[in-house]
Amino acid sequence: MIRKIRLLTSSAVFLTLCAGPAFPQTTPAPKAAAAKEEALPTADELSAKCAKGSGGKEAWAKIKTMTMTGTIEIPAMNMTGKLDVYAKSPNRLLRIVNIADGQFIQKQAFDGQAGWKSDPQSGLKPLEGAELEETKIEAILDTDARLKEVHPDMKVTGRAKVGDRDAYTALTHQPGGKTVVMYLDAETGLRLGEDSEGLDPSGNVLKTSAVFEDYRTACGIQAAYRVRVTTPQFGFVLNIKEVRCNEPVDDSMFAMPAADPAAPPKS
């Protein structure tokens, strides 16, 4: 579940292009905590803690489809929007971000083999290279149940504070050289935050921080119902309103359409 929410932070790329003037960050990144004497857990141990804390592998295995709806708030721009996410085991995903009542619509999907995206800037196009490889990872439904398997280079690097919670930091890399630092709750293993840095599709360096909050039980697993995201340009908040599981989701939803779904209607 948190993986599907985390994919929404990539909307920062699109929103940055549309945002215009820069705004200060509204969410502070997690701060490093003072070193402690006890040894850090291994990546395998922390991955197992995440799996258990997020609901357990058995609970994740029961989820065949997941549908999520919510809202986006961009306070500095006085803008709001809607989001819809459709996921299907093992690795199909469709994300739809609708800003300002349809003025900006972004869609991105992976059908298990190929990916595509559509937005007002670039139109409809297939995903390629690092962007495709990254989307393949994002589309895996049960990442939190097998974190180390999905991120084989995962390395536990230290300790931090996320709000009032003690956390471990774990470093991993994604295709294209993107660096990701995950913050996992030291007690429960739940992912509390994430910092990422890498090149966006235009070749510009993009830094994004996300904090995952308001965990609740949904479909037998733990889900963050609020995500606060910041970039150097601005911040936005994702609020999840509803999560539904194991409802019918047709595979055709994830296939690349013949026409651009984000293009304005012809007059």
C-alpha positions in Angstrom: 0.0 0.0 0.0 2.7 2.5 1.0 4.4 1.7 -2.3 1.4 2.9 -4.3 1.2 6.0 -2.2 5.0 6.6 -2.7 4.6 6.5 -6.4 2.4 9.6 -6.1 5.5 11.5 -5.0 6.7 11.3 -8.6 3.9 13.7 -9.3 6.4 16.3 -8.0 8.1 16.1 -11.4 4.9 17.1 -13.3 3.8 19.6 -10.7 7.1 21.3 -10.7 6.9 21.9 -14.4 3.4 23.4 -14.0 4.1 25.4 -10.8 5.9 28.5 -12.1 7.4 30.5 -9.2 9.3 28.7 -6.5 8.0 28.4 -3.0 9.8 27.4 0.2 9.6 23.9 1.5 6.7 23.3 4.0 7.8 19.9 5.4 11.2 19.5 7.2 13.2 16.4 6.2 13.8 13.9 8.9 16.8 14.9 11.1 19.7 12.6 11.9 19.7 11.3 15.5 22.6 11.0 17.8 24.6 7.8 17.4 23.8 5.0 19.8 26.0 2.2 20.9 23.8 -0.8 20.0 24.5 -2.4 16.6 22.3 -1.5 13.6 20.0 -4.2 12.3 21.0 -5.9 9.0 19.1 -5.1 5.8 17.4 -8.5 6.0 16.3 -8.0 9.6 14.9 -4.5 8.9 13.1 -5.9 5.8 11.6 -8.6 7.9 10.5 -6.0 10.5 8.9 -3.9 7.7 7.0 -7.0 6.4 5.7 -7.9 9.8 4.8 -4.3 10.8 3.0 -3.6 7.5 0.6 -6.6 8.1 2.7 -9.7 7.3 3.4 -11.6 4.1 0.2 -13.7 4.4 -2.0 -10.5 4.5 -0.2 -9.1 1.5 -0.6 -12.4 -0.4 -4.4 -12.1 -0.1 -4.5 -8.8 -1.9 -5.0 -9.3 -5.6 -6.2 -5.8 -6.5 -6.2 -2.4 -4.7 -8.0 0.8 -5.5 -7.2 4.0 -3.8 -8.8 7.5 -4.0 -7.9 10.7 -2.4 -7.0 14.4 -2.8 -4.0 16.6 -3.4 -3.6 19.9 -1.6 -1.0 22.5 -2.7 -1.3 25.2 -0.1 1.2 27.7 -1.5 -0.6 27.7 -4.9 -4.1 27.5 -3.4 -4.8 24.5 -5.6 -6.4 21.2 -4.9 -6.9 18.0 -7.0 -7.9 14.4 -7.0 -6.0 11.2 -7.3 -6.9 7.7 -8.2 -4.6 4.7 -8.0 -5.4 1.2 -9.4 -3.1 -1.7 -8.7 -3.2 -5.4 -9.6 -1.0 -8.2 -8.4 1.8 -8.8 -9.1 2.9 -5.6 -10.9 0.2 -3.7 -12.8 -0.4 0.0 -11.9 -2.4 3.0 -13.1 -2.1 6.4 -11.4 -4.3 9.4 -12.3 -3.6 12.9 -10.9 -6.3 15.5 -11.7 -5.3 19.1 -10.7 -7.6 22.1 -10.6 -10.8 20.4 -12.0 -9.1 18.9 -15.0 -6.9 21.8 -16.0 -3.9 19.4 -15.5 -4.3 15.6 -15.8 -1.4 13.2 -15.5 -1.7 9.5 -16.1 1.1 6.9 -15.7 0.8 3.2 -15.9 2.6 -0.1 -16.1 0.8 -3.2 -17.6 3.3 -5.8 -16.4 5.6 -5.5 -19.4 5.4 -1.9 -20.7 4.7 1.5 -19.3 3.3 4.8 -20.5 2.4 8.3 -19.4 0.3 11.2 -20.5 0.2 14.8 -19.4 -0.4 18.2 -21.0 3.3 18.9 -21.4 4.5 15.9 -23.3 1.3 14.2 -24.4 1.0 10.4 -24.6 4.3 8.5 -24.8 5.7 5.1 -23.8 8.1 5.0 -20.8 11.7 4.2 -21.7 15.1 3.7 -20.0 15.4 4.6 -16.3 11.9 5.9 -16.1 10.5 2.6 -17.2 12.8 0.6 -14.9 11.8 2.8 -12.0 8.1 2.4 -12.8 8.5 -1.4 -12.9 9.7 -1.3 -9.3 7.0 1.1 -8.2 4.3 -1.2 -9.7 5.2 -4.2 -7.4 2.2 -4.5 -5.2 3.7 -6.1 -2.1 7.0 -4.3 -1.8 6.7 -3.7 1.9 6.4 -7.5 2.4 9.8 -8.1 0.7 11.7 -4.9 0.8 15.2 -6.4 0.6 14.1 -8.6 -2.4 12.9 -5.6 -4.3 15.9 -3.5 -3.3 18.8 -6.0 -3.2 21.4 -3.3 -2.6 19.5 -2.0 0.5 21.9 -1.1 3.3 21.1 0.1 6.8 23.1 3.3 7.3 22.1 4.8 10.7 19.5 6.2 12.9 17.2 9.3 12.6 14.2 11.0 14.2 11.0 11.4 12.1 8.7 13.5 14.2 8.8 11.9 17.6 9.6 8.4 16.3 13.0 6.7 16.3 13.9 5.3 12.9 16.6 3.5 11.0 17.8 4.9 7.7 18.3 2.5 4.8 20.0 3.5 1.5 19.2 2.1 -1.9 19.6 3.0 -5.5 17.2 2.9 -8.5 17.8 2.8 -12.2 19.3 5.9 -13.7 21.4 6.7 -10.6 18.5 7.8 -8.3 19.4 7.6 -4.6 16.8 6.8 -2.1 17.0 7.0 1.7 14.2 5.3 3.5 13.3 6.0 7.1 11.8 2.9 8.9 10.3 3.0 12.3 12.7 1.4 14.8 9.9 -0.3 16.7 7.3 -1.3 14.0 9.4 -1.3 10.8 6.8 0.9 9.0 8.2 3.4 6.5 7.9 6.8 8.0 9.6 8.9 5.3 11.8 8.9 2.3 14.3 11.3 0.6 15.2 10.8 -3.0 17.6 12.5 -5.4 18.0 11.9 -9.1 17.4 13.2 -12.6 13.9 13.9 -13.8 12.9 13.0 -17.4 14.3 16.4 -18.6 17.7 15.7 -17.1 17.4 18.1 -14.2 18.3 17.1 -10.6 15.1 16.6 -8.5 15.2 16.3 -4.8 12.0 15.1 -3.1 11.2 14.4 0.6 8.1 12.5 1.7 6.7 11.8 5.2 4.1 9.1 5.7 1.6 9.6 8.4 -1.8 8.6 9.8 -1.3 4.8 9.5 -4.5 2.8 9.5 -5.5 -0.8 8.9 -6.8 -1.3 5.4 -7.4 -4.7 3.7 -5.5 -6.4 6.5 -2.3 -4.3 6.0 -1.1 -1.0 7.4 -1.6 2.1 5.1 -0.5 5.7 5.4 -3.5 7.9 4.8 -1.5 11.1 4.7 1.7 11.8 2.8 3.5 15.2 3.0 5.8 15.9 0.1 8.3 18.7 -0.4 10.6 19.7 -3.2 12.9 22.8 -3.5 10.0 24.5 -5.3 6.9 23.7 -3.2 5.1 21.2 -1.0 1.9 19.3 -1.3 -0.2 16.9 0.8 -1.8 13.7 -0.3 -4.8 12.6 1.7 -6.2 9.1 1.1 -9.9 8.9 1.5 -10.7 5.3 0.6 -8.9 2.1 0.0 -10.7 -1.0 -1.5 -9.2 -4.4 -2.2 -10.0 -7.4 -4.3 -12.6 -5.7 -6.5 -12.6 -6.5 -10.2 -10.0 -4.4 -12.1 -9.7 -5.2 -15.8 -6.2 -5.5 -17.3 -7.2 -3.2 -20.1 -7.0 -0.3 -17.7 -3.3 -0.6 -17.6 -2.7 -0.8 -21.4 -1.5 2.2 -23.3 -4.5 3.8 -25.0 -4.6 4.5 -28.7 -5.4 8.2 -28.1 -4.1 10.7 -25.6 -6.3 10.5 -22.4 -4.9 13.8 -21.1 -5.4 15.8 -24.3 -8.2 18.4 -24.3 -11.3 17.5 -26.3 -11.4 18.8 -29.8 -13.9 21.6 -30.5 
